Amino acid sequence: MQYDVIVIGGGMVGAATAYGLAKQGQKVLVLDGEDLTLSASKANFGLVWVQGKGWDHAPYAQWCQIATNLWPELSDELKATQVDISYQRRGGFDFCINEQEWQERESMMSALWKNTDGMFEYEMLNHSKLKKMIPEISKSVIGASFSPQDGHVDPLALLQALCKAMQNLGVTYMGNCLVEAITPTHGEYVVKGAKGVFTAGKIVLCAGLANGQLGEQLGMNIPVVAERGQVLITERLKPFLKWPTLNVRQTAQGTVQIGDSHEDVGLNDGTTPEVLKQIAQRAVLMFPLLSSVHLVRAWGGLRILTPDGNPIYQQSTSNPGVFSVTCHSGVTLAAAHAGPLCDWILGDSYLPVIEQFSMDRFDV
Ligand SMILES: Cc1cc2nc3c(=O)[nH]c(=O)nc-3n(C[C@H](O)[C@H](O)[C@H](O)COP(=O)(O)OP(=O)(O)OC[C@H]3O[C@@H](n4cnc5c(N)ncnc54)[C@H](O)[C@@H]3O)c2cc1C
């Protein structure tokens, strides 16, 4: 057997998992796709976020608490790579622009608080309290929810740092190596990729939207769908926004990232003027100062969603040793993927909450 574990997919989820497995002494190979293969990790918003996550599903709320509490440790470890990931955990806002949004947010935050047995910290702030913290906010924003547990990071730098960190621990990374076939043979798995044939005792599927098709080869029905989000970037501005918000955040370099659209358009990761206009208008409604800035870039990216929006962590029943790690919020969950998730993959004592993310919850 050449490797203990082959991780298929070198995005945020694969890189964090490979890093965690290598930390536990595993000999790991990461097989990744090509530059133009779909990649949510290169298209996301960079929030390390708990607000709203798991308000209707207690295990997910608890898992996000675990992940975000482990994040400072991950951030410290990644300093050894000398990649500046600009991680900050000062808190974050989600704005309300009318009474209905306020009422809905308040019940959502209260449900999330209950689902975490009071671990989730938050406050509802009216306009005048908000204005004291963010003077540039417009009067159209009637208030906001604030959680001191939210944060953000430079997502591209995070991906680079994870890749460097895993390779520093001896992980072999092979890009441009799309996997074509995975076959169980005599207690191990043979993986045929564009650059050769490799064997390992365990396989972890971290190929994002391609997990559905890869899982099928091994009798796993992994339900996964794409949801497009479009993102805008402005020119660099003087610092005016110390905290990230759900749809506007100022990066460490001064640019402002604007996003949070949700579209069902299959595997089309392009942009459209209509949606870009909508997200820009909402941002200007919140921060009038943005009305006169230049936009420098726009892109679309595909979220990896499961039917209930929660992760799927599942070991194949017909092919033990094959695992699916399929999820949205791979930035937020990175520290949990590099930590407790690897205990589960390796069969060590692991956190029981992980079992709540098996496919048993779907009727498939
Ligand atoms: C617009 C947008 C905003 C988002 N904002 C946030 C946010 O603020 N916070 C947050 O936590 N999450 C956010 N997300 C979600 C987050 O980006 C994803 O959860 C995360 O990137 C998923 O990582 P992944 O590694 O599973 O998938 P991907 O990044 O898609 O990576 C999959 C990898 O698998 C490879 N691959 C595919 N097929 C094969 C194959 N056959 N063989 C080998 N390799 C293969 C690909 O090349 C790719 O590198 C956002 C997503 C989008 C689209």
The ligand as a Tripos MOL2 file, in Angstrom:
@<TRIPOS>MOLECULE
LIG
   53    58     1     0     0
SMALL
NO_CHARGES

@<TRIPOS>ATOM
      1 C1        -20.0410   32.6320   -3.2220 C.3       1 LIG1
      2 C2        -19.6640   31.7560   -2.0700 C.ar      1 LIG1
      3 C3        -19.4940   32.3160   -0.8170 C.ar      1 LIG1
      4 C4        -19.1500   31.5000    0.2640 C.ar      1 LIG1
      5 N1        -18.8870   32.0800    1.4620 N.ar      1 LIG1
      6 C5        -18.4920   31.3330    2.5080 C.ar      1 LIG1
      7 C6        -18.1490   31.9250    3.7450 C.ar      1 LIG1
      8 O1        -18.1770   33.1470    3.8830 O.2       1 LIG1
      9 N2        -17.7890   31.1300    4.7710 N.ar      1 LIG1
     10 C7        -17.7550   29.7510    4.6580 C.ar      1 LIG1
     11 O2        -17.4570   29.0800    5.6430 O.2       1 LIG1
     12 N3        -18.0220   29.1520    3.4820 N.ar      1 LIG1
     13 C8        -18.3790   29.9080    2.4080 C.ar      1 LIG1
     14 N4        -18.6410   29.3250    1.2050 N.ar      1 LIG1
     15 C9        -18.5390   27.8600    1.1180 C.3       1 LIG1
     16 C10       -17.1140   27.3850    0.9860 C.3       1 LIG1
     17 O3        -16.4600   28.1060   -0.0190 O.3       1 LIG1
     18 C11       -17.1410   25.9010    0.6710 C.3       1 LIG1
     19 O4        -17.8330   25.2200    1.6930 O.3       1 LIG1
     20 C12       -15.7800   25.2820    0.5510 C.3       1 LIG1
     21 O5        -14.9520   26.0280   -0.2820 O.3       1 LIG1
     22 C13       -15.9310   23.8830    0.0330 C.3       1 LIG1
     23 O6        -14.6480   23.3610   -0.1660 O.3       1 LIG1
     24 P1        -14.4460   21.9580   -0.8660 P.3       1 LIG1
     25 O7        -13.0110   21.6790   -0.7340 O.co2     1 LIG1
     26 O8        -15.4350   20.9780   -0.3250 O.co2     1 LIG1
     27 O9        -14.8990   22.1730   -2.3760 O.3       1 LIG1
     28 P2        -14.1600   22.9140   -3.5740 P.3       1 LIG1
     29 O10       -13.5480   24.1690   -3.1240 O.co2     1 LIG1
     30 O11       -15.1590   23.0180   -4.6780 O.co2     1 LIG1
     31 O12       -12.9990   21.9540   -3.9630 O.3       1 LIG1
     32 C14       -13.2150   20.7370   -4.5890 C.3       1 LIG1
     33 C15       -11.8840   20.3070   -5.1370 C.3       1 LIG1
     34 O13       -12.0360   19.0080   -5.6840 O.3       1 LIG1
     35 C16       -11.3260   18.9610   -6.9020 C.3       1 LIG1
     36 N5        -11.9330   17.9040   -7.7140 N.ar      1 LIG1
     37 C17       -13.1560   17.8610   -8.2930 C.ar      1 LIG1
     38 N6        -13.3240   16.7090   -8.9440 N.ar      1 LIG1
     39 C18       -12.1970   15.9860   -8.7660 C.ar      1 LIG1
     40 C19       -11.7730   14.7160   -9.1900 C.ar      1 LIG1
     41 N7        -12.5250   13.9100   -9.9510 N.pl3     1 LIG1
     42 N8        -10.5100   14.3030   -8.8570 N.ar      1 LIG1
     43 C20        -9.6900   15.0830   -8.1010 C.ar      1 LIG1
     44 N9        -10.0670   16.2970   -7.6560 N.ar      1 LIG1
     45 C21       -11.3020   16.7410   -7.9860 C.ar      1 LIG1
     46 C22       -11.4570   20.3410   -7.4940 C.3       1 LIG1
     47 O14       -10.4040   20.5990   -8.4030 O.3       1 LIG1
     48 C23       -11.4010   21.2210   -6.2500 C.3       1 LIG1
     49 O15       -10.0920   21.6600   -5.9620 O.3       1 LIG1
     50 C24       -18.9910   30.0990    0.0880 C.ar      1 LIG1
     51 C25       -19.1540   29.5340   -1.1750 C.ar      1 LIG1
     52 C26       -19.4800   30.3530   -2.2480 C.ar      1 LIG1
     53 C27       -19.6350   29.7420   -3.5980 C.3       1 LIG1
@<TRIPOS>BOND
     1     1     2 1
     2     2     3 ar
     3     2    52 ar
     4     3     4 ar
     5     4     5 ar
     6     4    50 ar
     7     5     6 ar
     8     6     7 ar
     9     6    13 1
    10     7     8 2
    11     7     9 ar
    12     9    10 ar
    13    10    11 2
    14    10    12 ar
    15    12    13 ar
    16    13    14 ar
    17    14    15 1
    18    14    50 ar
    19    15    16 1
    20    16    17 1
    21    16    18 1
    22    18    19 1
    23    18    20 1
    24    20    21 1
    25    20    22 1
    26    22    23 1
    27    23    24 1
    28    24    25 2
    29    24    26 1
    30    24    27 1
    31    27    28 1
    32    28    29 2
    33    28    30 1
    34    28    31 1
    35    31    32 1
    36    32    33 1
    37    33    34 1
    38    33    48 1
    39    34    35 1
    40    35    36 1
    41    35    46 1
    42    36    37 ar
    43    36    45 ar
    44    37    38 ar
    45    38    39 ar
    46    39    40 ar
    47    39    45 ar
    48    40    41 1
    49    40    42 ar
    50    42    43 ar
    51    43    44 ar
    52    44    45 ar
    53    46    47 1
    54    46    48 1
    55    48    49 1
    56    50    51 ar
    57    51    52 ar
    58    52    53 1
@<TRIPOS>SUBSTRUCTURE
     1 LIG1         1 GROUP 0 **** ****
